[in-house]
């Protein structure tokens, strides 16, 4: 398979507006952070902190994107993901981080 087979729509017209189609994303982001500045001496202080992030997102295809997917090459990565049901479930990512100077 060549690069052209992967990204050119099945119409064979590389100037088509369907060349770069992808899903929209519904997202819900929650985060909380806490930090404290500590004076160790008169001339020396430090800041420490902790942060938690929670990302929930779900790709979805609106009507215009669905029409584009129908015309895209069968090797187009977004079409493959859509046909395999990758957009049918929520994705979640949690992140915990610390801040130490």
Backbone as CSV, one residue per row, in Angstrom:
resi,resn,N_x,N_y,N_z,CA_x,CA_y,CA_z,C_x,C_y,C_z
1,UNK,0.847,-1.171,0.000,0.000,0.000,0.000,0.896,1.239,0.000
2,UNK,0.550,2.217,-0.838,1.327,3.450,-0.910,0.684,4.526,-0.050
3,UNK,1.421,5.590,0.180,0.894,6.705,0.950,-0.356,7.278,0.290
4,UNK,-0.353,7.340,-1.038,-1.511,7.873,-1.746,-2.750,7.011,-1.508
5,UNK,-2.594,5.689,-1.469,-3.738,4.809,-1.226,-4.306,5.019,0.175
6,UNK,-3.456,5.404,1.087,-3.891,5.584,2.466,-4.678,6.874,2.660
7,UNK,-4.232,7.963,2.045,-4.813,9.260,2.364,-5.668,9.892,1.275
8,UNK,-5.595,9.438,0.046,-6.441,10.012,-1.004,-7.805,9.331,-0.959
9,UNK,-8.887,10.107,-1.030,-10.226,9.526,-0.989,-10.455,8.555,-2.134
10,UNK,-11.457,7.723,-1.986,-11.743,6.718,-2.997,-12.097,7.347,-4.341
11,UNK,-12.499,8.633,-4.345,-12.781,9.320,-5.606,-11.511,9.503,-6.417
12,UNK,-10.340,9.385,-5.758,-9.070,9.567,-6.447,-8.677,11.015,-6.595
13,UNK,-9.444,11.920,-6.035,-9.186,13.346,-6.168,-8.524,13.879,-4.898
14,UNK,-7.190,14.076,-4.909,-6.499,14.506,-3.694,-6.855,15.922,-3.248
15,UNK,-7.519,16.726,-4.111,-7.870,18.079,-3.700,-9.236,18.133,-3.019
16,UNK,-9.849,16.994,-2.809,-11.153,16.935,-2.166,-11.073,17.432,-0.734
17,UNK,-12.130,18.088,-0.240,-12.149,18.565,1.145,-12.263,17.418,2.127
18,UNK,-12.446,16.189,1.643,-12.517,15.022,2.514,-11.125,14.498,2.903
19,UNK,-10.080,15.071,2.382,-8.732,14.556,2.635,-8.357,14.518,4.120
20,UNK,-8.774,15.499,4.871,-8.343,15.602,6.272,-9.551,15.607,7.200
21,UNK,-10.288,14.544,7.214,-11.492,14.456,8.032,-11.191,13.723,9.329
22,UNK,-11.825,14.137,10.392,-11.619,13.475,11.674,-12.779,13.737,12.598
23,UNK,-12.808,13.071,13.721,-13.943,13.194,14.629,-13.905,14.489,15.442
24,UNK,-15.072,14.897,15.889,-15.169,15.927,16.905,-15.029,15.223,18.254
25,UNK,-14.830,15.982,19.313,-14.610,15.356,20.617,-15.439,16.070,21.679
26,UNK,-16.233,15.302,22.419,-16.905,15.818,23.611,-15.952,15.547,24.772
27,UNK,-15.715,16.561,25.595,-14.775,16.350,26.689,-15.274,16.961,27.989
28,UNK,-14.848,16.354,29.065,-15.150,16.827,30.414,-13.846,16.723,31.198
29,UNK,-13.332,17.862,31.630,-12.041,17.888,32.322,-12.236,18.438,33.735
30,UNK,-11.714,17.718,34.710,-11.754,18.144,36.107,-10.334,18.102,36.636
31,UNK,-9.918,19.142,37.344,-8.613,19.090,38.001,-8.655,19.878,39.296
32,UNK,-7.779,19.489,40.178,-7.637,20.172,41.455,-6.144,20.230,41.783
33,UNK,-5.734,21.354,42.343,-4.327,21.521,42.711,-4.240,22.202,44.069
34,UNK,-3.207,21.834,44.784,-2.945,22.455,46.086,-1.442,22.715,46.166
35,UNK,-1.093,23.877,46.677,0.323,24.172,46.846,0.521,25.000,48.104
36,UNK,1.730,24.958,48.601,2.048,25.685,49.822,3.465,26.236,49.706
37,UNK,3.621,27.466,50.145,4.948,28.074,50.203,5.436,27.972,51.640
38,UNK,6.616,27.411,51.814,7.172,27.176,53.145,8.443,28.011,53.301
39,UNK,8.473,28.810,54.359,9.677,29.583,54.672,10.571,28.731,55.558
40,UNK,11.706,28.325,55.023,12.642,27.505,55.785,13.531,28.362,56.686
41,UNK,14.005,29.461,56.135,14.761,30.445,56.918,14.337,31.823,56.414
42,UNK,14.970,32.869,56.946,14.636,34.221,56.505,14.916,34.431,55.025
43,UNK,15.938,33.757,54.504,16.342,33.945,53.109,16.030,32.748,52.217
44,UNK,15.482,31.712,52.789,15.246,30.494,52.008,13.803,30.024,52.184
45,UNK,13.123,29.906,51.050,11.777,29.345,51.095,11.600,28.375,49.927
46,UNK,10.560,27.586,49.995,10.297,26.589,48.958,8.788,26.482,48.750
47,UNK,8.409,25.963,47.630,6.999,25.732,47.318,6.831,24.267,46.931
48,UNK,5.843,23.631,47.504,5.528,22.254,47.130,4.051,22.202,46.736
49,UNK,3.709,21.217,45.936,2.318,21.129,45.519,1.970,19.762,44.958
50,UNK,0.680,19.568,44.771,0.146,18.319,44.236,-1.015,18.664,43.318
51,UNK,-1.131,17.957,42.197,-2.193,18.212,41.231,-2.790,16.903,40.754
52,UNK,-4.110,16.907,40.596,-4.830,15.745,40.057,-5.671,16.208,38.870
53,UNK,-5.573,15.493,37.763,-6.360,15.777,36.565,-7.173,14.549,36.198
54,UNK,-8.408,14.774,35.781,-9.278,13.706,35.305,-9.867,14.162,33.978
55,UNK,-9.547,13.434,32.911,-10.029,13.750,31.576,-10.995,12.653,31.127
56,UNK,-12.180,13.049,30.688,-13.120,12.140,30.057,-13.434,12.712,28.684
57,UNK,-13.287,11.895,27.661,-13.570,12.387,26.323,-14.138,11.269,25.456
58,UNK,-14.931,11.681,24.473,-15.547,10.721,23.565,-15.552,11.310,22.155
59,UNK,-14.837,10.673,21.230,-14.909,11.126,19.844,-16.289,10.809,19.270
60,UNK,-16.777,11.643,18.396,-18.055,11.372,17.730,-18.015,11.956,16.323
61,UNK,-18.843,11.419,15.482,-18.913,11.872,14.098,-20.240,12.588,13.888
62,UNK,-20.184,13.846,13.432,-21.419,14.522,13.077,-21.760,14.179,11.621
63,UNK,-22.856,14.690,11.120,-23.337,14.290,9.788,-22.336,14.602,8.680
64,UNK,-21.705,15.768,8.742,-20.755,16.126,7.691,-19.548,15.193,7.707
65,UNK,-19.082,14.800,8.899,-17.951,13.884,8.993,-18.331,12.488,8.510
66,UNK,-19.556,12.051,8.804,-20.008,10.730,8.338,-20.039,10.677,6.815
67,UNK,-20.484,11.759,6.178,-20.497,11.796,4.710,-19.073,11.733,4.160
68,UNK,-18.152,12.421,4.837,-16.756,12.387,4.403,-16.145,11.006,4.549
69,UNK,-16.459,10.321,5.644,-15.935,8.968,5.876,-16.409,8.020,4.787
70,UNK,-17.659,8.175,4.345,-18.188,7.318,3.287,-17.398,7.469,2.001
71,UNK,-16.852,8.653,1.741,-16.117,8.911,0.504,-14.610,8.696,0.643
72,UNK,-14.136,8.516,1.869,-12.702,8.351,2.105,-12.240,6.956,1.689
73,UNK,-10.960,6.848,1.443,-10.353,5.563,1.117,-10.591,4.560,2.241
74,UNK,-10.750,3.306,1.894,-10.957,2.282,2.930,-9.724,2.109,3.811
75,UNK,-8.581,2.674,3.412,-7.355,2.598,4.206,-7.142,3.833,5.082
76,UNK,-8.054,4.793,5.030,-7.922,6.024,5.808,-8.050,5.681,7.301
77,UNK,-7.061,6.044,8.137,-7.060,5.621,9.549,-8.322,5.992,10.331
78,UNK,-8.869,7.176,10.106,-10.074,7.577,10.831,-11.255,6.704,10.416
79,UNK,-11.352,6.378,9.129,-12.434,5.492,8.664,-12.313,4.111,9.302
80,UNK,-11.109,3.603,9.373,-10.886,2.283,9.981,-11.320,2.301,11.451
81,UNK,-10.901,3.336,12.198,-11.295,3.442,13.611,-12.811,3.553,13.753
82,UNK,-13.436,4.370,12.905,-14.887,4.554,12.972,-15.612,3.233,12.691
83,UNK,-15.196,2.522,11.663,-15.844,1.257,11.311,-15.600,0.174,12.359
84,UNK,-14.495,0.259,13.080,-14.200,-0.716,14.142,-14.825,-0.349,15.484
85,UNK,-15.610,0.725,15.528,-16.322,1.090,16.750,-15.498,1.841,17.773
86,UNK,-14.369,2.410,17.356,-13.510,3.136,18.311,-14.184,4.379,18.879
87,UNK,-15.215,4.896,18.204,-15.876,6.120,18.663,-17.117,5.812,19.486
88,UNK,-17.360,4.550,19.818,-18.578,4.150,20.523,-18.436,4.141,22.041
89,UNK,-17.284,4.469,22.568,-17.095,4.409,24.020,-16.312,5.630,24.513
90,UNK,-16.492,5.918,25.791,-15.763,7.020,26.422,-14.334,6.600,26.716
91,UNK,-13.444,7.554,26.658,-12.054,7.334,27.042,-11.774,8.154,28.290
92,UNK,-10.923,7.652,29.143,-10.635,8.319,30.407,-9.139,8.300,30.675
93,UNK,-8.644,9.385,31.264,-7.239,9.440,31.646,-7.145,10.194,32.970
94,UNK,-6.449,9.627,33.927,-6.167,10.295,35.193,-4.680,10.601,35.258
95,UNK,-4.356,11.709,35.900,-2.965,12.119,36.017,-2.756,12.725,37.402
96,UNK,-1.705,12.296,38.068,-1.331,12.887,39.358,0.102,13.389,39.230
97,UNK,0.330,14.606,39.664,1.664,15.162,39.556,2.042,15.940,40.801
98,UNK,3.316,16.086,41.001,3.812,16.835,42.149,4.675,17.986,41.693
99,UNK,4.811,18.966,42.547,5.651,20.119,42.240,6.639,20.291,43.383
100,UNK,7.897,20.110,43.042,8.960,20.270,44.027,10.082,21.054,43.377
101,UNK,10.524,22.148,43.971,11.580,22.955,43.336,12.918,22.272,43.373
